[in-house]
Amino acid sequence: MAERHYVIIGNGPAGYYAALTLRQKAPFARITIVSKTWESCYSPHKLPALIAGKIGEKDLYISSFESYQANNIKLRCCQAVVELNLENREIILEHKEVIRFDGCIIAVGGMPHIPEPFLAFKDDLVTLKSLEDARTWLARLSDVDSVLLLGGGITALPILKTLHHLDIKTMFMLDQHGVRSFSRCAPASEADVKKRLDGLGVKILEYSKIQDIVAQSNGSCVVHFADFSVDVDMIGAFFGLVPNVSFLSGSGLRIDQGNLSRRPGPPAQTQVPHSRPPEHRSRHRRILQSTITCLPPFFGMRDRYPPNFSDVNR
Ligand SMILES: Cc1cc2nc3c(=O)[nH]c(=O)nc-3n(C[C@H](O)[C@H](O)[C@H](O)COP(=O)(O)OP(=O)(O)OC[C@H]3O[C@@H](n4cnc5c(N)ncnc54)[C@H](O)[C@@H]3O)c2cc1C
C-alpha cells in the first residue's frame, strides 16, 4: 500500500506538535509541514520578554531544524498556502506548486485584527504577533519615550508589562473588547480595570476614532481624535486575532469560532460561491470529516491562558 501523505499548514506550536503526534501514530507516513515564514517553531507568547530584553531570540524556539529531520518530518519554509482544493485533495502554494495530501491539518493560528475605523491608519500602527513584529518593536523602542496602545486584546497585557519594565510612558485607549478581556483575566468592573491601569502609571484615554495622524520632525506623531490630540512616539494596535484563513476562500470550507465547517447558505463576502451539485456536496462532507482537521488558535498553548494583572506587576 502506498504511504499516506499528511500535510500540516502552519509551523506554530499547534502545527509542530500535531506533526510529532502524527509521527507517533503513523510511523511510516509522509509528513510535510508547510510554513510561510522562515523560522523553526517558536512561542509567540514569549515575544514581550524578548522585547523587554529578558530573553534572546534563541530562547523563543520550541524546535530546532534538526528535530524535523530526526522525526522524518519535511519542513517547507517560506511557502505560503494560497488555496485548498478539497475535491482533488491538494494545496496550492504561492509559487503555484501543487501538493497532494491524504490528510490535512490546518494550524495557521491567527493574525492581528484592525477594526474598520482604524484601517486607514494601518501603516502607522504596530502589531505584535510574529517574530518580525517583535523585531520592529525592538528596533523602535530604543528611540521611544511614549507609546499609545489601542484596543486591549488579551496580548496587550504582556506588552503593557514590558513597557512598564522599560519605564516607557504609556497611554491606553481601551475599546469595549479590551475592557471585557481584561475583566475576564481578573474579574473586575470597567472602573476597576481603569483604576488598576492608572495605578501602573498608564494614562487612560476615552475611546474615540482617529481623525488624523501627523508625523513630527522629531520622529514622534500627533494623533488627532474627535475631541483631543496626543503626541506620542509609537502606536501599538491590540484588537485581538482573527483566523488566518484567506486560502479557504473557494474551498467550500469556513472557520466559524474555531470550528471547521462546510459553508452553509449564501457565500460570505470575501469568498467565492461553490456551484457543486448536491451529490458532490455530501461527498464533500465525507471528505471533510475524514481528511481535514483544524486546530484553533491557542491550541498549542491553551494551558498558558489567561495572563493576569499580577503578571503585569511582576
Ligand atoms: C504577545 C503574545 C502573547 C501571547 N500570550 C499567550 C499566552 O500567554 N498563552 C497562550 O496560550 N497564547 C498566547 N498567545 C497566543 C499564541 O500566539 C498562541 O497561543 C499560539 O501561538 C497558537 O499557536 P498556533 O500554532 O495555533 O498558531 P501560530 O503560533 O500563529 O502559528 C501559525 C503558523 O502558521 C503559519 N501560517 C499562517 N498562514 C499560513 C499559510 N497560508 N501558509 C503557510 N503557513 C501559514 C504562520 O506563519 C505561523 O507560523 C500570545 C500571543 C502573543 C502575540
The ligand as a Gaussian input file, in Angstrom:
#p B3LYP/6-31G(d) Opt

LIG

0 1
 C        2.309000      38.773000      22.747000
 C        1.564000      37.471000      22.758000
 C        1.285000      36.834000      23.955000
 C        0.591000      35.626000      23.964000
 N        0.387000      35.024000      25.154000
 C       -0.199000      33.814000      25.158000
 C       -0.325000      33.088000      26.360000
 O        0.099000      33.525000      27.431000
 N       -0.959000      31.895000      26.311000
 C       -1.428000      31.390000      25.136000
 O       -1.996000      30.307000      25.148000
 N       -1.300000      32.033000      23.991000
 C       -0.703000      33.215000      23.968000
 N       -0.555000      33.878000      22.800000
 C       -1.156000      33.353000      21.600000
 C       -0.193000      32.432000      20.883000
 O        0.238000      33.134000      19.738000
 C       -0.943000      31.215000      20.502000
 O       -1.481000      30.562000      21.633000
 C       -0.071000      30.198000      19.768000
 O        0.922000      30.815000      19.008000
 C       -1.009000      29.437000      18.865000
 O       -0.251000      28.532000      18.164000
 P       -0.660000      28.117000      16.697000
 O        0.336000      27.117000      16.260000
 O       -2.107000      27.765000      16.652000
 O       -0.563000      29.434000      15.777000
 P        0.681000      30.364000      15.424000
 O        1.690000      30.373000      16.502000
 O        0.097000      31.664000      14.995000
 O        1.335000      29.656000      14.160000
 C        0.688000      29.640000      12.923000
 C        1.729000      29.424000      11.860000
 O        1.066000      29.253000      10.607000
 C        1.754000      29.969000       9.611000
 N        0.820000      30.295000       8.526000
 C       -0.241000      31.121000       8.585000
 N       -0.870000      31.166000       7.394000
 C       -0.182000      30.344000       6.574000
 C       -0.324000      29.989000       5.200000
 N       -1.324000      30.458000       4.438000
 N        0.582000      29.124000       4.654000
 C        1.590000      28.627000       5.404000
 N        1.770000      28.931000       6.713000
 C        0.903000      29.787000       7.279000
 C        2.251000      31.218000      10.347000
 O        3.328000      31.815000       9.659000
 C        2.664000      30.625000      11.684000
 O        3.989000      30.164000      11.650000
 C        0.141000      35.078000      22.745000
 C        0.424000      35.714000      21.532000
 C        1.153000      36.877000      21.524000
 C        1.470000      37.510000      20.205000

